[in-house]
Amino acid sequence: MLAAVSCSKEYEEKYDSIYRTDAEGNEVPRMFTWYDIASSTGTLPIVIYYSGSWTVDFAEEPGWAYLDRKSGTGVSYIHVGYLQNNTGNNRSLLLKLSCDNGETLDITINQATV
């Protein structure tokens, strides 16, 4: 007798909060909140660990960076594109993430100079 049995289920990450509790009982973000990027032109992928609806935007429009999208639902990536920094000074930007459950998170991106 030949029987075929499938036990596989498609795995889906579910997060009701952008925060988690660490081993010491502290509430910490699930995702990175600080990035250092090179001075050259590039793209930075950032994963959003939240299952609900969310929005993200610059605290102040930087002029040297852009977002591939500003909203979404579920665990997914955003991509921050950035231009080469030949200003002679390091520069930074602040992203503001807001979730439909009321939680917020600041994400800082620092770019070195040539």
GINORWO-V963653 format. One record per residue. N is the residue number from 1. NEAR is the number of other ideal C-beta (glycine too) atoms within 8 Angstrom. Layout:
BEGIN
n=N near=NEAR
n=N near=NEAR
END
This chain:
BEGIN
n=1 near=2
n=2 near=3
n=3 near=4
n=4 near=4
n=5 near=4
n=6 near=4
n=7 near=4
n=8 near=4
n=9 near=4
n=10 near=4
n=11 near=4
n=12 near=4
n=13 near=7
n=14 near=5
n=15 near=10
n=16 near=6
n=17 near=9
n=18 near=13
n=19 near=9
n=20 near=8
n=21 near=7
n=22 near=8
n=23 near=3
n=24 near=4
n=25 near=5
n=26 near=6
n=27 near=6
n=28 near=8
n=29 near=9
n=30 near=10
n=31 near=11
n=32 near=7
n=33 near=8
n=34 near=7
n=35 near=10
n=36 near=6
n=37 near=10
n=38 near=6
n=39 near=9
n=40 near=5
n=41 near=5
n=42 near=8
n=43 near=7
n=44 near=11
n=45 near=7
n=46 near=13
n=47 near=8
n=48 near=14
n=49 near=9
n=50 near=13
n=51 near=8
n=52 near=10
n=53 near=8
n=54 near=13
n=55 near=8
n=56 near=13
n=57 near=8
n=58 near=11
n=59 near=8
n=60 near=6
n=61 near=4
n=62 near=8
n=63 near=4
n=64 near=8
n=65 near=12
n=66 near=6
n=67 near=13
n=68 near=7
n=69 near=6
n=70 near=6
n=71 near=7
n=72 near=9
n=73 near=6
n=74 near=7
n=75 near=9
n=76 near=8
n=77 near=7
n=78 near=12
n=79 near=10
n=80 near=13
n=81 near=11
n=82 near=14
n=83 near=7
n=84 near=7
n=85 near=13
n=86 near=7
n=87 near=6
n=88 near=4
n=89 near=5
n=90 near=8
n=91 near=11
n=92 near=8
n=93 near=11
n=94 near=11
n=95 near=15
n=96 near=12
n=97 near=13
n=98 near=8
n=99 near=12
n=100 near=6
n=101 near=7
n=102 near=5
n=103 near=10
n=104 near=8
n=105 near=10
n=106 near=10
n=107 near=15
n=108 near=11
n=109 near=14
n=110 near=11
n=111 near=14
n=112 near=9
n=113 near=11
n=114 near=5
END
